[in-house]
Amino acid sequence: MTDFRFGRSQVIPPVIKNLIIVNVIVFLIQWTFENRGSFSMDNFFALHDIRSTYFKPHQIITYMFLHGGFWHIFWNMLILWMFGSILENYWGPKRFLIFYIVCGIGAALLHLLVIYRELTPVWDSLNTYSLHDQEVLRFHPKSDLNTPTLGASGAIFGCMVAFGLLFPNSLIYIYALIPVKAKWAVLAYVLYELFLGVQNNAGDNVAHWAHLGGGLVGLILVFYWRKTDRKNFY
């Protein structure tokens, strides 16, 4: 498929508009509580290792509506609008919302698997501490055992992969200057994320495997829908 056409397209379709509004509202609430120090939304709503004191099942969804700072939410919402608006106009609101949420959940699940493996030595070493120190480490929000993961990047990465698959020859302008076909831009970004995820450099606080998890789920959904709904999908 080299081009796309759809009727009644909207610059900011309804699901994208509401996702942006919800993310901004949640970010403002985060900022309010953070400055007052009365309640930590990260501890309750961000994604934690399943062995963490702060882990709750709902975090698999809620984490994707939290962000770590202004530029984090700014770039996420901009990229969501760039790719998501085209997908929503093409698929319709219901299918796009399902796609977005499922990609975000997939990103969370892969991330949980990866950090379970990565943090196992840390949890194993906990027994070498005194009971008092163990309790401190288990409940301290800054402990490595309780590092939160937050952001819409995993779901958005799924949108990018879907865009690259559906509209492979559409041009993406890197830094608003360099035109690159979507299929090559997305592939390069996937390989870059895979490289950084395998490297696992100390001090890198980006959840690369969450991005890849969202992209993988996006890939599966696009191929599944193409196979089962070919008449309406293309």
Backbone hydrogen bonds, N-H to C=O, Kabsch-Sander energy under -0.5 kcal/mol:
donor,donor_aa,acceptor,acceptor_aa,energy
17,K,13,P,-2.7
18,N,14,P,-2.6
19,L,15,V,-2.7
20,I,16,I,-2.4
21,I,17,K,-2.4
22,V,18,N,-2.8
23,N,19,L,-2.5
24,V,20,I,-2.5
25,I,21,I,-2.6
26,V,22,V,-2.7
27,F,23,N,-2.3
28,L,24,V,-2.3
29,I,25,I,-2.1
30,Q,26,V,-2.7
31,W,27,F,-2.6
32,T,28,L,-2.1
33,F,29,I,-2.5
34,E,30,Q,-2.7
35,N,31,W,-1.9
36,R,32,T,-1.4
37,G,33,F,-2.0
38,S,33,F,-0.7
39,F,33,F,-0.6
41,M,39,F,-0.7
44,F,40,S,-1.0
45,F,41,M,-3.4
46,A,41,M,-0.7
46,A,42,D,-1.2
47,L,149,T,-2.7
52,S,49,D,-2.2
53,T,138,R,-0.6
55,F,52,S,-1.2
59,Q,56,K,-1.9
60,I,57,P,-1.6
61,I,58,H,-1.8
62,T,58,H,-2.4
63,Y,59,Q,-1.8
64,M,61,I,-1.1
65,F,62,T,-1.9
66,L,63,Y,-1.4
73,I,69,G,-2.1
74,F,70,F,-2.6
75,W,71,W,-2.3
76,N,72,H,-1.8
77,M,73,I,-2.6
78,L,74,F,-2.1
79,I,75,W,-2.5
80,L,76,N,-2.4
81,W,77,M,-2.2
82,M,78,L,-2.3
83,F,79,I,-2.3
84,G,79,I,-0.6
84,G,80,L,-2.2
85,S,80,L,-0.5
85,S,81,W,-1.3
87,L,83,F,-1.9
88,E,84,G,-2.9
89,N,85,S,-2.2
90,Y,86,I,-1.7
91,W,87,L,-3.3
92,G,88,E,-2.6
96,F,92,G,-2.0
97,L,93,P,-2.6
98,I,94,K,-2.2
99,F,95,R,-2.5
100,Y,96,F,-2.9
101,I,97,L,-2.5
102,V,98,I,-2.6
103,C,99,F,-2.3
104,G,100,Y,-2.0
105,I,101,I,-2.3
106,G,102,V,-2.6
107,A,103,C,-2.4
108,A,104,G,-1.9
109,L,105,I,-2.5
110,L,106,G,-2.2
111,H,107,A,-2.1
112,L,108,A,-2.5
113,L,109,L,-2.0
114,V,110,L,-2.2
115,I,111,H,-2.8
116,Y,112,L,-1.8
117,R,113,L,-1.5
118,E,114,V,-2.4
119,L,115,I,-2.7
120,T,116,Y,-0.7
120,T,117,R,-0.5
123,W,119,L,-2.5
124,D,120,T,-2.7
125,S,121,P,-1.9
126,L,122,V,-0.5
126,L,123,W,-0.9
127,N,124,D,-0.9
128,T,125,S,-1.7
129,Y,126,L,-1.7
134,Q,130,S,-2.6
135,E,131,L,-2.0
136,V,132,H,-2.1
137,L,133,D,-2.6
138,R,134,Q,-2.3
139,F,135,E,-1.8
140,H,136,V,-1.9
143,S,140,H,-1.8
146,N,143,S,-1.8
147,T,144,D,-0.9
149,T,47,L,-2.0
151,G,63,Y,-2.6
156,I,152,A,-2.4
157,F,153,S,-2.6
158,G,154,G,-1.5
159,C,155,A,-1.4
160,M,156,I,-2.2
161,V,157,F,-2.3
162,A,158,G,-2.4
163,F,159,C,-2.4
164,G,160,M,-2.4
165,L,161,V,-1.9
166,L,162,A,-2.8
167,F,163,F,-2.8
169,N,1,M,-0.6
170,S,167,F,-1.7
172,I,180,V,-3.3
174,I,172,I,-0.9
174,I,178,I,-3.1
176,A,173,Y,-1.7
177,L,174,I,-2.1
178,I,174,I,-2.5
180,V,172,I,-2.6
182,A,170,S,-2.8
183,K,168,P,-2.4
184,W,181,K,-0.7
185,A,181,K,-2.3
186,V,182,A,-2.8
187,L,183,K,-1.6
188,A,184,W,-2.4
189,Y,185,A,-1.9
190,V,186,V,-2.5
191,L,187,L,-2.4
192,Y,188,A,-2.2
193,E,189,Y,-2.5
194,L,190,V,-2.4
195,F,191,L,-2.4
196,L,192,Y,-2.3
197,G,193,E,-2.5
198,V,194,L,-2.3
199,Q,195,F,-2.3
200,N,196,L,-2.3
204,D,201,N,-1.7
205,N,203,G,-0.9
208,H,206,V,-1.9
211,H,207,A,-1.7
212,L,208,H,-2.3
213,G,209,W,-2.3
214,G,210,A,-2.4
215,G,211,H,-2.3
216,L,212,L,-2.7
217,V,213,G,-2.2
218,G,214,G,-2.2
219,L,215,G,-2.3
220,I,216,L,-2.3
221,L,217,V,-2.7
222,V,218,G,-2.3
223,F,219,L,-2.1
224,Y,220,I,-2.6
225,W,221,L,-3.0
226,R,222,V,-2.2
227,K,223,F,-1.8
228,T,224,Y,-2.5
229,D,225,W,-2.3
232,N,229,D,-0.6
233,F,229,D,-2.4
234,Y,230,R,-1.7
